[in-house]
């Protein structure tokens, strides 16, 4: 896994690597206290990745909501 720091209006890290989508819930849980999760995406990405993201977040105890536009 590689971490890239993005400097925009606020600084944040982007993780890059194989299999990270399956670890999404675990990675979020390491960084953010328990809460609901919202995933905002477009319809193309939703078709490809939303189900796996939703499952990973749910397995980590999050209550994911997916919104595609």
C-alpha positions as CSV (number, residue, x, y, z in Angstrom):
1,X,0.0,0.0,0.0
2,X,1.2,3.5,-0.9
3,X,0.1,6.7,0.8
4,X,0.0,9.9,-1.1
5,X,-0.6,13.2,0.7
6,X,-2.8,15.6,-1.2
7,X,-2.6,19.3,-0.4
8,X,-5.8,21.1,-1.3
9,X,-7.9,23.5,0.9
10,X,-7.1,20.9,3.5
11,X,-4.5,18.2,3.5
12,X,-5.5,14.5,3.3
13,X,-4.0,11.1,2.5
14,X,-5.0,8.8,-0.4
15,X,-4.1,5.1,-0.1
16,X,-3.2,3.3,-3.3
17,X,-2.8,-0.5,-3.6
18,X,-4.3,-3.8,-4.7
19,X,-7.3,-5.1,-2.7
20,X,-7.8,-1.9,-0.7
21,X,-11.5,-1.7,-1.6
22,X,-12.1,-4.9,0.4
23,X,-10.3,-3.3,3.3
24,X,-12.3,0.0,3.1
25,X,-14.3,-0.6,6.3
26,X,-11.2,-1.5,8.3
27,X,-9.2,1.5,7.1
28,X,-12.1,3.9,7.8
29,X,-12.5,2.3,11.3
30,X,-8.8,2.9,12.0
31,X,-9.2,6.6,11.3
32,X,-12.7,7.7,12.2
33,X,-14.8,7.0,15.3
34,X,-17.9,4.9,14.8
35,X,-20.4,6.7,12.6
36,X,-22.6,6.3,9.5
37,X,-20.9,6.3,6.2
38,X,-21.9,8.0,2.9
39,X,-20.3,7.1,-0.4
40,X,-20.9,9.7,-3.1
41,X,-20.1,8.5,-6.7
42,X,-21.2,8.5,-10.3
43,X,-23.3,5.8,-11.8
44,X,-20.3,4.2,-13.7
45,X,-18.2,3.8,-10.6
46,X,-21.3,2.7,-8.6
47,X,-21.9,-0.3,-11.0
48,X,-18.2,-1.4,-10.6
49,X,-17.5,-0.9,-6.9
50,X,-20.5,0.2,-4.8
51,X,-21.5,-3.3,-3.7
52,X,-18.0,-4.2,-2.5
53,X,-17.6,-0.8,-0.7
54,X,-20.9,-1.2,1.0
55,X,-20.1,-4.8,2.2
56,X,-16.7,-3.7,3.5
57,X,-18.2,-0.7,5.4
58,X,-21.0,-2.8,6.8
59,X,-18.6,-5.5,8.0
60,X,-16.7,-2.9,9.9
61,X,-19.9,-1.8,11.7
62,X,-20.7,1.2,9.6
63,X,-24.2,1.9,8.1
64,X,-23.3,2.8,4.6
65,X,-25.5,4.8,2.2
66,X,-24.5,4.9,-1.5
67,X,-25.6,7.9,-3.6
68,X,-24.8,7.8,-7.3
69,X,-25.4,10.7,-9.7
